[in-house]
Amino acid sequence: MGSKSFGNLLDLASGDLLAIPHTPRPLPRVMTVPGIISDGIGGADSDAFSSPCRERKIIVANFLPLNGKKDSETGRWKFSLDNDSPMLHLKDGFSPDTEVIYVGSLKTDVDVSEQDEVSQTLYEEFSCVPTFLPQDVHKKFYLGFCKQQLWPLFHYMLPMCPDHGERFDRSLWQAYVSANKIFADKVMGVINLEEDYIWIHDYHLMLLPTFLRRRFHRVKLGFFLHSPFPSSEIYRTLPVREELLRGLLNCDLIGFHTFDYARHFLSCCCRMLGLEYESKRGHIALDYLGRTVFLKILPIGIQMGRIESVLNLPATAEKLKEIQEKYQGKKVILGVDDMDIFKGLSLKILAFEHLLQQYPSLLGKIVLIQIVNPARGSGKDVQEAKKETYYTVDRINERYGSPGYEPVVLIDRPVPRFEKSAYYAMAECCIVNAVRDGMNLVPYKYTVCRQGTPEMDKSLGLSEDSPRTSTLVLSEFIGCSPSLSGAIRVNPWDIDAVADSMYSAITMSDFEKQLRHKKHYHYISTHDVAYWSRSFTQDLERACRDHYSKRCWGVGWGLGFRLIALSPNFRRLSIEQTVSAYRRSSKRAIFLDYDGTLVPETSIVKEPSADVISALKTLCSDPNNNVFIVSGRGKLSLSEWLVPCENLGIAAEHGYFTRWNKSSDWETSGFSDDLEWKKIVEPIMRLYTETTDGSNIEAKESALVWHHQDADPDFGSCQAKELLDHLETVLVNEPVVVHRGHQIVEVKPQGVSKGLVTEKVLSRMHEEGNAPDFVVCIGDDRSDEEMFESITSTLSAPSSSVSAEIFACTVGRKPSKAKYFLDEVSDVVKLLQGLANTSSSPKPRFPSHLRVSFESVV
């Protein structure tokens, strides 16, 4: 059902708790949108806000790539670009003539009275659109829902008790909805629909695609998640799991750093929404209500030029000489991490302590320098992590230190880039021991700094061809680990193994260090942020190519909104039009599926209703009609339920058994009546049933079907694939077909399909001189697609002497080979009743010279 009647999605999603004023929008510029204009609910052609201009990219992130400061003397704001922000460097991957607009929040609060002036300045000077979230909303949104609930959950931390994370708080969720709505209003204020591509970043804005897609059905949307995506067992604990999942699915392209994250996302889509995915020419794609949602797996890179420019600073060379002199004769292991519970700081320091215990000869010769970046969040977990880190460092230094020697050097202060780069360039080994991290670019920066630059080499008195070395010890649970195959990978929880890996890193031969460094540097330099940005936008453009080739309908309330995209020729079947065509015709063929067409799929009672029986009885009593029920059900149940309809044709078990009317005998349609193959198939299916909890076997007279709809989705799908391969191997010489459908594996005789039934009936009518000039075919599932296709091909063949009006119709709005759709079973019953009433009513007769055709009248 459409959601047009509820114009403000925020009100519906979150109530009136947070009264956020709507962002004023400029007057839209009028244009004509090319392509097919949707007639669906939701006003898809609100898509008409645009004007021709050059290609633009709108980058939407939580924070703008700006630094802002208010001058204490003049009271005016001063802004500058934040060169450390990855968002700023995305444009390196765009063509030079691409206009880039940034939408996001400022890192500082701006008074309401100054916001208009600041907005104008930022847009004119930096192409930035600030969102200006109210302080209470921002606090609940960012520090509340994002940092206390989403961020821990995405890093596999569940709030099992009050001391370990915050429980779900509805008010924080409402703030998250409100913030995303404000972001959406800002994007709507600058969007040029025909030209713009919108690229949304990270978990702060997972609802933004829903707001934008609801307003503009053909908006070009990409999303990249910079954090991990947890396994379905973790994600499913979130009370608002479906809202966020559907938010991402309203995009055209979704990006992840690693296949693990994408795999977890796909598993959630499968388990919670019943979606299936496939690989289309190397691209992973989800079919979501007729739309194709693509997935992109590519880790982000770094901006090489930015790091190299810092290395070329005189201050960097001076700092490097200083720390080289300070730690002369010592091997330095470096760690650079944020202060939070997932970076594994205490585990890393404990592993270093174990290294000193295992190898006492290293005392005085090795140092762990740990640089701690400021925490991005706040809370008791950060304070506990900080307290534990300091306690462990003090204990180790007290036990293993000596005058002039500290085994662990903790630098817990803001460290300038030049100083951090100097530490990178000096350290013999870098260790990242996070227990869970989305990407982590520290190993990339370390490798580039170890490579150095010609200017830096000159400052240090090094030759350009001097060997470059670096060694990395990386946690298995960080996003960059799969990309850096020369690193020593560790389980951060295994302190002994981490200690051994650090020892291996510092005792490795120089030749091996050179080989590993060369491999890493080549990858990092060729997969920088420009490569990442360019690759993502190219895939986004590819994903949006078919936007104007389909009709779109918006359905669903509030945050459950979703878009259905279907063929432009696919439309609702008009009962009046069909009845009119029926009245004009002289010979008719009517084909009807049973389950999901005449009886609701979810109904416990499978017998047809009195209305269905009455309509069928009337239709098949008309001598000009051939009415057939074509079903996968068995012949006994169908013949019992439809016994009042004496002239009704029945094709049972997908056409293996066919009966032309109640008085005729059942015919078999297979190429062979030999069912001995069942003795081979049944034991195999029984074996898979015993090993797959929730599966079962359906035994038909002509077929055997293995169902796994109640099994674990992943395991059931895996078992179905194995069963399919197994059966195809053992039945290679048998006259059967092994077919895998939706949550089933079916074995049936060759030459059996619903399509062959319709072909057989139509051919027989043609041979008897009763070729139909009116055909209705209605079904609801995949097997009925064979009927739709067969009818079209049979009646369009050169041998067909009569031009027939064809009404192929599927039940439900979904991708189909049918030209028409009806929403529900009740609509099918209404149609049949309309046709039956026409058959039972006497036709008025007029002299031929008085007959007038209104067919061309609109």
N, C-alpha and C positions, 0 to 999 in steps of 0.2 A: 504494500500500500504506500502511496506517495506521501511525502511530508510537506507538501506545499502549504498546508493550512497552518503550520507552525513556523512562522517566518524566522523567529529568533531561536536558533539552535542552542544558544547559551542558556536561555531561560528554561528550555526543556531539559537540558543536560544537568544543570546544576541548581535550578531553582532561583530564588531571588536573594540568596544569601549575600552575594557580592554584586552590588549594583554598579556595574561598569558602564559608563556612558559610551555610546557608539562613536567611533572615530569619524569625524566629518570627512566626506569624500568629495573630490572635485567632480564637476559635472562630466558625465561620460561623453566621449567623442564618438559620433555615430559612424558605423561602417556596416557593410554587408558581409556576413560571414560566409565563406565559400563552403560547399559541401552540403550535407544533408542536415536539415534542421529538425531537431527532435520535437515530436508532438507529445512527449511524455510529461509526467507530473514532475514538478520541480523547476519548470521554466528553464530548460537547458539553454535556451537562447537568450538568456542573460549572458550568454557567451559573446554577446555582440559589443562588448566594451573594448574597443581598440582602434588604433589608427596606424597606417603604414609608417614604419620607421625601420632603422637598422636593427639587426639581431641584438637581443639583450639577454643577459643572464641575471636573475635575481637570486642572490645568495642570502639565505635566511638562517641565522644561527642565534643562539642565546645571547651572545655578546657581539657588538660591533668591533671591527678591527681598529679601534681607536683608543687613544689615551686622552683623558681630559683633566684639566685643572683650572680652577678659578683663581684669577690673579687677585691677590689680597689687596693690592693698591687700587687697581682700576675697577675691580668687581666684575670684570668681563671674563667670559670663558675662553680658554685657549685649548684647541684640540690638535692632535697630531696622529699620524698613522702609527699603529702598533706593528712594527716590523717583525715581531715574534709570533704574530698570529698566523696560523696556517690559512685562515680564511682569506687573508689579504693576498696570498700568493697563488690562490686558485686561478687568478686571471692569467698567470703565466702559461696556462695550457689552452687559453682561448685565442681565437684569431685577433689580430691587432685592432680590427675595426669593431670588435664586440664591446658594447656598453655594459658595464657591470654595476649593479645596484645592490647595496647591502642593507638588509633589514635586521635589526636586533636591538638589544638594550645597551645602554651605556653602563660603564662600570662605576660611575659616580651618580649621585642623586642630583637632579636639577629641579629647582623650585618650579611649581606649576606656572607662575607668572612669567618665567623665562623660557618655557618649553617651546612656544611658537617661534621665538627668535632663534633659539638653538636649532630647532628642526630645519628652518630655512637655511641657516649657515651650513649645517652638516650636509644637506642635500646639494647645495650649490658648490661647496668646496670639496666634498669627499664622496658624493653620490651615496650618502648614507641616510637611512630613514630610521630614526630612533623610535622605540615603542613606548617608552615612558610608562612602565607598569607602576601603578600605585604602590607605595611602600609596603602596605600590609599584604597586598596580593603577591608582590615580588618575594617577600620573606616566606610566605607559606608555599609559594610555587617553587622557588629555587632551593632555599635552605630546608624547606619542609618536604614537599612531595618528591622533588628530584633527588635531593641528597640524603634524605632519611628513609625513603621507601624504594624508589626506582633504582638508584645507584647501588645500594647494598644488595637488592634482589638480583640485579643483573650481574653482580659479582658473587652470586651464590650464597648470600648471607640471608637466612630466614630469621624473623623475629620470634624465636622459640619461646623467649621469656622477656620481660621488660628490661632486663640487664643486657640483652643482646639484640639491639635494634628496636625500632619504633613499630608498633602495630599500625595497621591500616587506619587512617584518619580521614573520614569523609570530607571534612572541611578543607583539608590539604588538597584532596582530589578536586574539589570545586574550584580552588584557587588555580590548580593546574589547567582546568578547563577554561577558566576565565583568562588566564595568561595566553593560552593558545588562541583564544578568540580575538584578543587584542592584536596579536601578531597577524592573524588572518585579515583583520580590518586594515592594517597597515599595508599588507601585500596587495589587497584589493584596491587600495588607493593609488598604486603606481603601476599595476599590471597592464600590459599591452598584450591581450590574449593571443593574437595571431602570431606575434613575433617572440614572445618571452618564454624562456625556459626557467622554471623555478627549482632551485636545488636547496633542500632543507637538510640541516645537519643536527644529528644527535637526539638523544632520548628526551631532551627537554621539550621537543616539539612533535611528539608522535601523534597528536590529535590534529595538528595543523592541516594535513592532507584532507581530512574529512571535511573541515570547514571550507576549504578551497574547492574541493571537488563538488560539494553540494551547491556552491554558488556558480561555479564555472565547470560544466560537465566535461569540456574538452581541454582543460588546463593541462599543461605539460609539466609533470611533477616527478622529480627525483628526490630520493632520501638516502642519506648515508648515516649508518649507525657507527659511531666511533668507540662505543663500549662493547663488551662482550654481549652476546645474546644467550641467555641461560638455557639449559636443557628444559624440556617440556615439564618434567616433574617439578622443577623450581618455578618456572613461569606460571604454571597453572594454579599456584597458590595465590596469585594476585586477584583480588576481587573484581578488578576492572580489566581483566585480561582480554576479553573479546573486543572491548572498545578500542584498546590500543592496537590490537592485532588488525582490526578492520581499518584503523587509521592508516597503518602502513600499507595495507592492500589497496587503499585509494590512490596510491602512487602508481606511476608507470614503471619505475625502476627503483629497486631497493639495493643498496650497497652494504657489504660487510667486509671486514678485514680478512677473515679466514673462512674456509669451508666449514669448519666446526660451528661457527656462529650461524652461518646460513643453514646448515643441516638442522640445528636446533629450531630455527625459525620455521623451516619446512615441516618439522615434526609437530610443532604447535598448530600450524595450519591444518595438518592432516587430522590430528587428534581432536581439535576443538571445532573446526569448521568443515571437516570432511573433504578438504581439497586435495587434489593430486597434482603432482608436478612431473615434468618431463624435460628432457634436454632437446632443445631445438637448434640444431647446427652449432653446437658448442655452448649455447646459452641456456641456463636453467630458467624455466618459465612455469608459472602457475596459471591455470585457467580459472578465472574468478568471475563468474556470472557473465561470460561472453567476452570479458576483457582479458588480455594477456598481460600479466604482471611479471616482469623480468627481474632476475636477481644478478647482481654483479659481485664478484669476489676479487678484490684487489686491495692490498694494504696501502695506506697512504705513504708518501715519501716526504723528504725534507727539501728545503730550499737551499741548494748547494751554494749559490752565490752569497747568500746571507752569512753562512758559516765561514766561508772563505774570506769574506770581507772583514769579519771579526778577527780571523787569524792574521790578517795583514796589518792589524793595528799595532803600533809601537808598544802600546800598553800590554798587549798580549805577549809579545816577545820578552818584554821586561819581566812580567810575572812568571813566565815559563822559566827563565833563567834563575829567578829567585827560588822557586820551589824545587828546581833541579839541584840547586846548591844545598837547599835545606835537607833534601832527602837523598843526598849523594851516597851511593853505595847500598841503597835499599831498593828493594822491589816494591812498587806501589800498585796495590789493587784499588780500583776506584768504584764507588757506588754513588749514583745520583738519583734520589727518589723523593717523591712527595711524602709528607708525614701523614700517612693514613694506615689503616689496619690491613690493607690488602697488598702493600708493597713488600712485606716480608722482611722488614728491617731487623727485627730481633732474631729471626731465623738466620739471616745472613751473618749477623754478628756472632751468634752462637756457633755457626759453622766455622767462622774464622778462629774462634777460641779453640774449637776442636782441632783445627789445623795446627795451632801452636802446641797443643797437647801431644799430637801425634808426631810432630817434627820439631823437637826442642832446638835443633840446630838453626832454625829460622829466626829464633828470637834475636832481635836487634837488626835483622836483615830484611824484614818485611813489614809493611804498613798497610792498613786498610783505612783509606780516606773516604769518609761517608759524608757527602753533601746532602743536606736536607732542605728541600724546597718548602715554602710555606704551604700549610694545609689548605685545600680548596673548600673544605667544609668545616663545620664546627660540631661539637658534641663531645660527650664523655668518652666515646670510643677513640677519638683523636687524642684526648688528654691521656687516656690509659696507654695508648701506643707510644706516646712521647715519654711518659714516665718509665715504661718498661725499657725503652731504648736507652735512656740516660742511665738507668740503674745497671743495665748489662754492660755498657761501655765503661762506666766507672769501676765496676768489679773486675773487668778484664785488665784495664790499665793498672789497677792497684796490684793485681796478682802477677802480671807478666811485664809490667813496665819497669823502667829504671831511669836514673837521672839522664835527661837528654833523649829519652826514647819512650814514645807512647805508641803501643801497638795499634790502637784505634784512634783516629783523629775524627772527631765529629764536628762538622761545620754547620751549625744551625743558625743561619742568618741569611738575609738576601745576598746572593752572590752575583756580581755583575757578569755579563756574558763573556767579557774578555778573560776574566779570572777563571770562569768555569771552562772555557775553551783551553786555557793553559793547563788545567788539571787533566782534561781529556788528552791533550797532546803528550803529556808526560807519563801518564799511567801505562804500565806494561800490560795490565789486564783490567777489563771492566766487567762487573758482575751485576746482573739484574735478576733479583731473586723473588719477584712478586708472586704471590700465591694466585693472583688473578688480575689481569690487566688487558684492556682492550687492544692496545697496540704497543705503546712505549717506544719512543724514537731515540732514547738515550744511546742504544747500540749504534744507530746510524750516525749520530753526531760524533760519537767517540771514534768511529772508523774514519770519518772524513777528517777529523782533527789529527789523527795519527798519520794520515796521508800528507797533511801539511800543504803549503803552497810555495811556489818559487820565491816569493818575497819573504816569507817567514824563514825559509831555508837560508836565504841570504843574511837575514838578521842574526841567525844562530850560527852562521859560518858552516853550514852543511852544503854538500854538493847535491845537485838535483837528482842524480842517479843513485844516491845512497839508498840502501834497502829500507823498505817500510814494513813494519810488523804491527800486529795487533792480535789480541786474543779475547774472546768473549765467553763468559759463562752465563747462560741464559736459562731462565725458568721455562719449563714446557708449557706453562699456562699463560703466556703473553702472546699477543697477536703477531709480533715480529719474528718469533721463534721459527716458524716454518720457512720464512724467507731467507734466513741466515743459516744456510745448511752447514757452514764451516764452524759454527759455534759449538761449544760443549754444552749440551742440553742436560738439565738437571731437574729432579723433583725437589722443589724448595723445602718440602717437609722432611726430606731425608738428609739430616744434618751431616751424617758421615759421608754420604755420596757428594754433597756440595763441597765439603772440605777436601775430599780427594780430587774433585774437579778443579778447585782452585790450585791445588798442588800441581796437577798436570799442566795447568795453564802457565804457571810461572817457571816450570822446569822443561817446557817444550823446546825443541830445537829451533834455532832462528830460521832455518829453512822452512820448517813446517809453519811457523808463524807467518812467514812471508806469503806462503801459498794460501793460507786461510784469509789473510788480509786482502790479498789481490782479488780473491773470489768475492769477498764481501764488498769491497770498494767498487768493483765493476757492477754488481747488482744495484747498489745504492745510487751510483752516479747515473745509471740508465733508467732507474725507476724513481725519479724525483717527484716532487709535488706537481710539476707541470705535466709529467707523463700520466700521473694518477688523475689529474683534473681533465686532461684531454681525453683519456680513455673513457672516463665516466660520462662525459658530455656526449661523446660519440655514440655510446650505447643508449643514452637517454634519447637522442635524436632518432635512433633506429627504433626504439620502443614506442615512439609517438607517431610513427609514420601513418598508422591506420586510423588516426583519430577521427577523420572526416569520412570514413568509409562505412560507418555503422550508425544506426539509430541508437539513441541513449534514453534510458528511463531511470530516474532517481527513485529509489524505494527505501523504506525504513524510516523509523522515527529517531530523532536526536542523534546521538553518537553511533547509533546502529545504521546510519545512512550508508547506502552502497549504490553503485551505479551498474545497471545492466546495459550491455552493449550488444546489439544484434544486427543482423543483416538489414540493409536499407529496404529490402523488399518484404521484410518480415513484419506482418501487422495483425491486429486482432481480427478474427473472423467475424464478419457481420452476419448475424442470424437472418436479418431481413434480406440481405443480398443473396444468401444461400437459399433461403426459401423461395425467393423469386426465380432463381436459376432452376431450382427443383421443379417449380410449377411449369416452366417453359419446356422442360426436357421430356423425352418420350421413353428412353431406356436408361436405367440408372444402376450403378454399382455402389454399394456402401460397405466399407470395411471398418470394423471397430475392434480395438484392443479391449481387454476386459479389466484387469487390475490397473487402477490409476486412471482409467478412462470412463468406465461405467460404474465402477465401485471405487471409493477412495482407498488409496494405498494404505492409509493408517487405520482403516475401519476394521474392527474385530469381526463384524458380520460381513461375510464375503458373498452372501446371496444378493442378487440384484433387487432393487426396490420395486415396488408395484408400478411406479411411474416408468421405470426403465422397461419392465416387461410389457406394459401397455403400449408404449411407443414402438418397441421392437415388433410386437405382434401386429400392429397396424401397418408398419412399414413392409414387413415381409409378406403380408397378405395382399399387397398391391402387385398385380401380375407384371407390372413394368419394372419392378425392383428385384435386384439380387443383393441380399443382405447377408454379410458374413461376420461372425465373431472369430477373430484371429488371435489366439492367446497361447501363452506358454503353459497354461494349466492342463491337467489331465482330462481325457474325454469323458470319464464317468461323472466328475463333478460338474462340468459344463453342461452335459446333456441333461443332468438331473435338475440343475438350476433353471435351465432355459426350456424346460419341457412344454410350457404353454405355446411357444412360438414354433408352430409346426413347419413352416416353410423357411425357417432360419438355417443358413449354412453355418457349420462350425468347423474351424481348423484348430485342432488341439495340439499341444506340445510343439508349438511353433510351426505347425503344418505337417507334422509326421502323420497324424491322423486327420482325414478330411471327410466330412459328411455334408452332402448338398442339401438335405432336408431331413426331417425327422423319420420319414419312411425309408430313406435310402440307407445302404450299408456303409460302414466306415471303410475308407480306402487308406492305404499306406503310401506315403510319398517318397520314401527313401529309395536310393538306388538298390539297396539290399535289405531283405527282411531278416538277415542273419544278425542276431544279437548276442552271439557267443562272446563278443569282445567284452561284455559286462563282467564275465568271469575274470578277466585280466584287470579291469579298471577298479572294481569294487574293493578288492583287498588292498590295493595301493591307496585309494581314497580313505579306507578305514585306518590305515597306518598313519596318514597325515592328520586324520581326525583325532586319533589317540594322542598324538604329539602336539596338537594345537588346541589349547583350551579355548572353548567358545565356538568351535567350528562344528559343522554337521553335514550329513549327506542327505540330499533329496533324491529319492529313487522314482523315476518316471518309467513308463513302459518302454519308451524309446531312448531315454537318456539318463545320465547320472550327473548330478550337480553337487559340487562341493562348495558350501557357503562358509564365509569367514567374517561376516559382518559383526559378530559378537566377540571376535578375537581381538587381541591387541593389534592396533592398526599396522604398526611397523612389522611385527612378527607375522601377522596374517598375510600381509602383502608379500613378505619374503617367502613364506611357505607356499603361497599361491604360485609364485614364479618358479619355485623348485618343483612343485607338483606339475605345472605346465610342461616344464622341460622333461620331467620323468615320463609323463604320459605320452608326449610326442615321440619319445625315443622308443617306448615299448609298443606303441600302436602304429608304427610307421607303415606296416603292411596291412592294416585293418581298414575297412571301408567306413571310417569315422572322421569326424572333425573335432579337434580339441580347441576350445574357445575360452578365452579369459575375458570376463565381463566385470561389471562393477561388483566387487567383493564376491565373485564366484569364479569357479573353473568348471566348465561344462563339457561333457563328451556326448556327442550326438551323431547319428548316421549322416553320411554325406548326402547332399541334395535336400537338406531340410532347412528352410528359412521362411520367415513370413513373406519375404519378397517373392519367393517362388509361388506361394499361395496366390497372391494377387495376380501374378503373371498368368498362372494357370486359369484362374477364374475369368480374367479379361480375354484371354485367348479363346476360351470355350464360348464365351458370349459372341465373340467375333465370328467364330466358325458357324455358329447357329444363326447368323444373320441378325443378331441382337446387340451389335456393338454399342456400348453406352455413350451417350452424349452428356452425361452428368456423373461425376465420381466424387464421393466423399470418403476420405480415409483419416481416421483419428486414432492417435496413440500417444503414449507418454514417455516411453523409455528407448534405450538404444536399439533394441530389436525392432522397434517400429520404424526406425529410420530406413530399414531395408524395404519396407512397404512403400514409403514415400518415394524412394529412389526408383523402385521397380515400376510403379504406376506411371511416373513421368517418362521413363525410357520406353515402356511398352506402348503407351498411347501416342508418343511422338515418333514412333517407328514409321518408315515409309509404307508398311503394309496396312497401317491403320487408316481406314476409309472415312472415319467420322471424326470431326473435330469436337472434342469433349471439354466441358468446363470442369476443371480439377480443383478440388478443395482439400488439399493435404494440410492437416492441422495437428499440432502438438499441444499437449495439455501442460500449461505453465510456460512462462517466458524464459526461454533458454535457447542456446544455439541449436539449430535443427535444420534438416534438409527440407522441412515443410515450409510452406509459404505463409501459413497462418498460425495463430495460436488462440487458445481459449484459456482463461486463467484457472478454472477449477472444474471438477467433475460436474458440479451443478450446472455450469454453462453448457456442458455437453448434453446433459439431460434436457435442458431448455431447447437446444437446437433440434434434438431428436423429436421432441414434442411438437415443435413448429413444423417439421417435415411431415410428421404423422398427421397433424391436423390438415395439412394440405392434401395428403393422400385420401383422407376420409371425407373431404368436402367435395361436392360435385363441381366440376369445372363449367363455368358459363360458356355457352356457345354463341358465337357471333358470325355473321356472314363475313367472308374473307375481305370484301371491299370496305367493311367497317372497322377492321382491325388496325389499331394504331400502335406503333412501337415507341416506347419511351426510353429505350435503352441508352440513347445518346444524350438524354436530358440530365443535366447535373442539378 
